[in-house]
Amino acid sequence: MTLPDNIQNKKLRRIAEKVCNNIPVGKEDALYMLTTHDILDLGTIAHHIRTKLHEDIAYYGVNMNLNYTNICELRCPLCAFSCDENDEKAFLLSPDEIEQRIHSAACSGIDEVHIVGGLHPNLTIDYFEQMLRLIKKIKPDMHIVAFTAVEYDYFAKKNKISLEEVFNRLMDAGVEALPGGGAEIFSPRVRDIIAPKKISGSKWLSVMRTAHKMGLKTNATMLYNHVETAEDIVDHLSRIRDLQDETGGFKTFVPLQFHSENTALEVTHTTTGYDDIRIYATSRIFLHNVPHLKALWMYLGEKMAQTLLRFGVDDIGATYNNEKVVHAAGAQTPDFGSETFLKRLIHNAQLIPERTTASYRTLWAGPEKEYV
């Protein structure tokens, strides 16, 4: 039987026919997928694409988070992590503190460091170059995924240099890939509510375009579960897909479930399990040109992240030692997951765990007995 033959819902069957004929699904298709109650049919299509791309492999990473400061000029309503400089909770890591954290994590066997922080008014690009070179000195093969598009734009303005020079200098110091943070939702209406001082969605895409042209691969994120509409989600997905058609630089799409505790946003509803499934499955089907779909278990909870491995997701996230941002907003998950824990989640979903970095270079794929 072909894929469409397995789909009972007539509209979803037509979408499945497009998928089988390599025809990108349209915005109206995406709106329907985001509202359908036939999530098993929807999941069948998403899992078909996931399997075609990755067979029975599911990826995970062994990494750490390095949040170098929570002092930030923006103070976005959506953020529970940021502080003013004179706040009692404010911090800025010194080179010695960074060295200590990286050395300890490197000794534990991590492969990658994920670096993001606030827009600190007193930091110059020299601080970041020193940070990156220090990491490479401690562990030369450490994969460094560092700084959001928002940070790169700020570095250029703060140091009065071009964006291209910022990328060149930080790539020379050790940056190998970009996280996808700061995208939020591209809708100007929504951004004016949740992050009014942050760069626009168009500017975020422009920074990523430059990164891609300079040879960097990046993630792209989407923050949902606040004041967005289904139309806002479709617009966001569409603009990601359009830029990917142009540059091919996005390797992973990462929907992020918003947590509102300790933020300035009043959110009167929260997504259901069906909503989460629809968003991830729709993203997998709509973003035919982005190879990976990641569900961060720390945002969603391990049970939902595991379930999504059967609804289009191929990457469950990583160990994330010392994660700060989502836990400041009230996430109830642990702030660290062991490698054994992640492999077991994947194995129990009847998939094969593969240890990797943001480059998706395989670092471990062992026999079944090693992770049961």
C-alpha positions in Angstrom: 0.0 0.0 0.0 1.2 3.5 -0.8 1.1 6.3 1.9 -2.1 7.9 0.7 -3.9 4.5 0.9 -3.2 4.5 4.6 -4.8 7.9 5.2 -8.6 8.0 6.0 -9.1 11.7 6.2 -9.7 13.0 2.7 -7.9 16.4 3.1 -4.9 14.7 4.7 -4.9 12.1 1.9 -4.5 14.9 -0.6 -1.6 16.2 1.4 -0.1 12.7 1.5 -0.4 12.6 -2.3 1.6 15.8 -2.5 4.3 14.4 -0.3 4.6 11.3 -2.3 4.9 13.4 -5.5 7.5 15.7 -3.9 5.1 18.7 -4.1 5.6 21.2 -1.3 2.4 21.5 0.7 0.7 24.9 0.8 -0.2 27.4 3.5 -3.8 26.3 3.5 -2.7 22.7 3.9 -0.6 23.8 6.9 -3.6 25.6 8.5 -5.7 22.5 8.2 -3.0 20.3 9.7 -2.7 22.6 12.7 -6.4 22.2 13.4 -7.2 18.6 12.5 -8.3 16.1 15.1 -7.0 13.2 12.9 -3.6 13.2 14.5 -2.9 9.5 13.7 -3.3 10.2 10.0 -1.3 13.4 10.4 1.4 11.4 12.2 1.5 8.7 9.5 2.5 11.3 7.0 5.0 13.0 9.3 6.6 9.6 10.2 6.8 8.6 6.6 8.9 11.7 5.9 11.0 11.2 9.0 11.7 7.6 8.1 12.5 8.5 4.5 15.1 11.0 5.7 16.5 9.1 8.7 15.3 5.5 8.6 15.1 4.3 12.3 17.8 6.6 13.7 17.0 9.1 16.4 19.7 11.6 17.4 20.8 12.9 20.8 23.8 14.9 22.1 26.1 15.0 25.0 26.7 18.6 25.7 26.6 21.5 28.2 25.0 24.9 28.2 27.2 28.0 28.8 25.1 31.0 29.6 27.8 33.6 30.1 25.5 36.4 31.5 21.9 37.1 32.3 22.4 40.9 32.1 20.5 42.1 29.0 19.5 45.4 27.6 16.3 44.1 26.0 14.4 42.7 29.1 11.8 41.0 26.8 8.5 40.3 28.4 8.8 36.6 27.3 12.1 36.1 29.2 12.4 35.0 32.8 16.2 34.7 32.6 17.4 38.2 31.9 18.2 40.8 34.6 19.3 44.5 34.9 22.9 45.0 35.7 22.2 46.0 39.3 19.8 43.1 40.0 20.9 40.8 42.9 20.5 37.8 40.6 22.7 39.3 37.8 25.9 37.5 36.8 28.7 37.7 34.3 31.1 34.8 34.0 34.8 35.6 34.2 37.4 33.8 32.0 38.4 31.8 35.1 34.8 30.7 35.7 34.4 29.8 32.1 37.6 27.8 32.1 36.5 25.9 35.3 33.1 25.0 33.8 34.5 23.9 30.5 37.3 21.9 32.0 34.9 20.1 34.3 32.5 19.3 31.5 35.3 18.2 29.1 36.5 15.8 31.8 33.0 14.3 31.9 33.2 13.5 28.2 31.0 16.1 26.5 31.2 16.7 22.7 29.7 20.1 22.4 29.0 23.4 24.1 26.0 25.5 23.4 26.6 29.2 24.2 24.0 32.0 24.5 23.6 35.0 26.8 22.1 38.4 27.3 23.0 41.6 25.5 25.5 42.9 28.1 26.3 46.6 27.4 29.9 46.4 28.7 31.1 43.4 26.7 33.2 43.8 23.6 34.0 41.2 21.0 37.3 40.5 22.7 35.5 38.9 25.6 33.9 36.4 23.2 37.0 35.7 21.2 38.9 34.9 24.5 36.0 32.7 25.6 36.0 30.7 22.4 39.8 30.3 22.2 39.8 29.2 25.8 37.3 26.4 25.1 39.4 25.2 22.1 42.5 25.2 24.2 40.9 23.0 26.8 39.4 20.6 24.2 40.4 21.3 20.6 37.7 19.0 19.1 34.8 20.6 21.2 32.0 21.4 18.8 31.0 25.0 19.5 27.4 26.2 18.8 27.4 29.8 19.8 25.3 33.0 19.9 21.9 33.7 18.4 21.2 36.0 15.4 20.1 38.6 18.0 23.6 38.5 19.6 25.5 38.7 16.3 23.5 41.7 15.3 24.2 43.3 18.7 27.9 42.5 18.5 28.2 44.3 15.1 26.4 47.4 16.4 28.2 47.4 19.7 31.7 47.1 18.2 30.9 49.3 15.2 32.0 46.6 12.7 30.2 44.8 9.9 28.2 41.6 10.6 30.6 39.8 8.2 33.6 40.8 10.3 31.8 39.6 13.5 31.3 36.2 11.9 34.8 36.0 10.5 36.4 36.9 13.9 34.2 34.5 15.9 34.6 31.7 13.4 38.4 32.2 13.5 38.1 31.8 17.3 36.1 28.6 17.2 32.4 29.1 16.3 31.2 26.2 14.1 27.4 26.5 14.1 24.6 28.8 15.3 21.7 28.0 17.5 18.3 29.1 16.3 17.2 31.3 19.2 15.7 34.7 18.9 13.4 33.8 16.1 10.4 33.7 18.4 7.4 34.3 16.0 8.1 36.5 13.0 4.7 38.2 13.1 5.3 41.9 14.0 2.0 42.0 15.9 3.2 39.2 18.2 6.7 40.5 18.5 5.5 43.9 19.7 3.9 42.0 22.6 6.4 39.4 23.5 9.7 41.0 22.6 9.2 44.6 21.5 12.9 45.6 21.7 14.3 42.5 19.9 15.3 42.7 16.3 12.5 42.1 13.8 11.8 38.7 12.3 13.0 40.1 8.9 16.3 41.1 10.5 16.7 37.7 12.2 16.3 36.1 8.8 18.8 38.6 7.3 21.4 37.7 9.9 20.9 34.0 9.2 21.2 34.6 5.5 24.6 36.2 6.1 25.7 33.3 8.3 24.6 30.8 5.7 26.5 32.6 2.9 29.6 32.6 5.1 29.4 28.8 5.3 27.8 28.4 8.8 25.0 25.9 9.3 22.3 27.0 11.7 19.2 26.0 13.6 15.9 27.8 13.3 13.4 28.0 16.2 9.8 29.0 16.7 8.4 29.9 20.1 4.7 28.9 20.5 2.2 28.6 23.3 1.7 32.3 24.1 -0.3 34.8 22.0 0.3 33.4 18.5 -2.4 32.2 16.1 -2.3 29.3 13.7 -1.8 31.8 10.9 1.2 33.2 12.7 2.7 29.7 12.9 2.1 29.1 9.2 3.7 32.5 8.3 6.8 31.6 10.4 7.2 28.2 8.8 6.7 29.7 5.3 9.5 32.3 5.8 11.9 29.6 7.2 11.1 27.4 4.1 11.6 30.3 1.7 15.1 31.2 3.2 16.0 27.5 3.1 15.2 27.4 -0.6 17.5 30.3 -1.1 20.5 29.3 1.1 20.2 25.7 2.2 21.8 26.7 5.5 19.2 25.5 8.1 20.0 22.0 9.3 17.4 21.7 12.1 14.0 23.2 13.0 13.2 23.5 16.7 9.7 24.4 17.9 10.0 25.7 21.5 7.1 25.5 23.9 6.9 28.7 25.8 6.9 28.6 29.6 5.4 31.7 31.2 6.2 31.4 34.9 8.3 34.3 36.1 7.8 36.2 32.9 5.9 39.5 32.3 3.6 37.8 29.8 0.1 36.8 30.9 -0.8 33.6 29.1 -4.3 32.3 29.8 -4.1 29.0 28.1 -1.5 26.3 27.4 -1.2 23.8 24.6 -2.6 20.4 24.8 -0.8 17.2 23.8 -2.8 17.3 20.6 -1.6 20.8 19.9 2.1 19.9 20.4 1.7 16.9 18.1 0.0 19.0 15.4 2.7 21.6 15.5 5.6 19.2 15.3 4.0 17.0 12.6 2.9 20.0 10.6 6.5 21.4 10.8 7.9 18.1 9.5 5.5 18.0 6.6 5.7 21.6 5.6 9.5 22.1 6.0 10.3 19.4 3.4 13.7 21.2 2.7 15.0 21.2 6.4 16.5 17.8 7.2 16.1 17.6 10.9 13.3 18.3 13.4 14.2 18.5 17.1 12.0 18.2 20.1 13.8 19.4 23.2 12.9 17.1 26.1 13.6 19.8 28.7 10.9 22.0 27.2 8.3 19.3 26.5 8.9 16.7 29.2 10.5 13.4 28.3 7.2 11.6 27.7 6.0 14.0 25.0 9.4 14.3 23.4 9.5 10.5 23.2 6.0 10.4 21.7 7.0 13.0 19.0 9.7 10.6 17.7 6.7 8.9 16.1 5.3 12.2 14.7 8.1 13.5 12.6 10.9 14.2 15.1 14.3 12.7 14.6 16.3 14.5 17.4 15.4 14.5 21.1 17.9 17.0 22.2 20.9 16.6 24.5 22.1 16.3 28.1 22.2 20.1 28.5 24.2 20.2 31.7 23.5 23.5 33.6 20.6 24.7 31.4 19.3 28.1 32.8 16.9 29.7 30.4 13.8 27.5 30.3 14.2 26.5 33.9 14.1 30.2 34.9 10.6 30.2 33.3 9.4 27.3 35.4 10.2 24.2 33.4 9.6 21.2 35.7 12.1 18.9 33.9 15.5 18.2 35.4 18.3 20.6 34.3 20.5 17.7 33.2 19.8 14.3 31.5 22.3 11.5 31.3 23.3 9.8 28.1 21.8 6.5 29.4 18.5 8.3 30.0 18.3 9.7 26.5 19.3 6.4 24.8 16.6 4.6 26.8 14.0 7.1 25.7 14.9 6.5 22.1 15.2 2.7 22.4 11.8 2.4 24.1 10.3 4.3 21.1 11.6 1.4 19.0 14.3 3.5 17.4 18.1 3.4 17.2 20.0 6.0 19.3 22.8 7.8 17.6 25.1 10.2 19.5 25.9 13.3 17.5 26.6 17.0 17.6 24.9 19.9 15.9 26.8 18.9 12.7 25.1 15.5 12.8 28.4 13.8 12.6 28.0 10.3 14.2 29.9 9.9 17.4 28.3 6.7 18.7 25.9 4.1 17.4 26.3 1.0 19.5 24.7 -2.4 19.8 21.3 -2.7 21.5 22.7 -4.3 24.7 24.5 -1.0 25.5 21.4 1.1 26.0 18.7 -1.2 27.3 
